[in-house]
Amino acid sequence: MKHKLYQIDAFTDTIFGGNPACVVPLDKWLPDKILLKIAKENAVAETAFFVDKGEKIHLRWFTPEIEMDLCGHATLATAHSLATILDYKKDKIVFETLSGDLIVKIENGHYKMDFPSRMPIADILPPTISKSLNIQPKEILKARDYVLVYENEAEIRNIKIDRQLLDQINLDPGGVIVTAVGNNCDFVSRFFTPQASILEDPVTGSAHCSLIPFWANRLNKKELYAQQVSERLGKLYCEDRGERVIISGQAKTYSIGEFWTE
């Protein structure tokens, strides 16, 4: 059976920036074990699979290891594929997902994603994670992910992870966010996933479900500009709306191809 495959760089306006995701449109769902094999073969952080149901589009996300409950950059990549490759006519897309209905609005080349807010609360950092960090945070919080708050952007950029230690803990489906006030933006972050084939995720939309309410409250502002300061760099335009957050960004198509399953 032949399938289409689109690779999209999300949360960027340049090729080789942001976070690459693969997008696979399907007429009907394949077995989960096949979806996981496809995601593993694609060897990017997330592969999005979708089935167009008419009013809504059923969307699922797979890493090379597991199915995820929420993925921002692969949602943005899917919206970009629909709008620019598949000639989807509507400027509002409703995705049916494990995290409920997610709405993406397309405005002037930006994809505005309406996601659930996940305000992190104070927590204690497991010793395994603490020992894996070369710089210790000044605050520790947790929602789905651990949110570690640092003094400044320089510390975020200089954080190094002892992967051998970090991989001793399993946080599925979560990870470890490190964050601080930014030099040229409201806040910066990086994201690490223990036991994943890709340790540092270049740009993590779902992490901003926690970062947005935290920094909106800390900085006393509802609209924020964020950067994920990985090597590829991601740019995110954020808005706090109480129980929901708006995460916006751009995307670029890297490749269009086909693959086969038996």
CORHU-V712574 format. One line per field, one symbol per residue. ss: DSSP state (A for helix, B for strand, O for the rest). psi: psi as a letter, one per 40 degrees, with the letter a starting at -180 (. if undefined). A space follows every 50 residues. Layout:
# CORHU-V712574
ss: ???
psi: ???
This chain:
# CORHU-V712574
ss: OBBBBBBBBBOOOOOOOOBBBBBBBBOOOOOAAAAAAAAAAAOOOBBBBB BBOOOOBBBBBBOOOOBBOOOAAAAAAAAAAAAAOOOOOOOBBBBBBOOB BBBBBBBOOBBBBBBBOOOOBBOOOOAAAAAABOOOOOBBBBOOOBBBBO OOAAAAAAOOBOAAAAOOOOOOOOOBBBBBBOOOOOBBBBBBOOOOOOOB BOOOOOOAAAAAAAAAAAAOOOBBBBBBOOOOOBBBBBBBBOOBBBBBBO BBBBBBBBBBOO
psi: hhiihhhhhifieiieaahhiihhhidihiidddddddddddfidihhhi hhecdihhhihhiedihidhhddddddddddddedefhdiehhhhhidfa hhhhhhhfeihhhhiihghiihahhhdddddehehiieihihbdihhhhi didddddehihgddddeeihehfaahhhiiiidfidiiiihhhieidhdh hdhgdddeddddddddddefidhihihhfiddhihhhihhfbeiihhiii ihhdihaiiii.
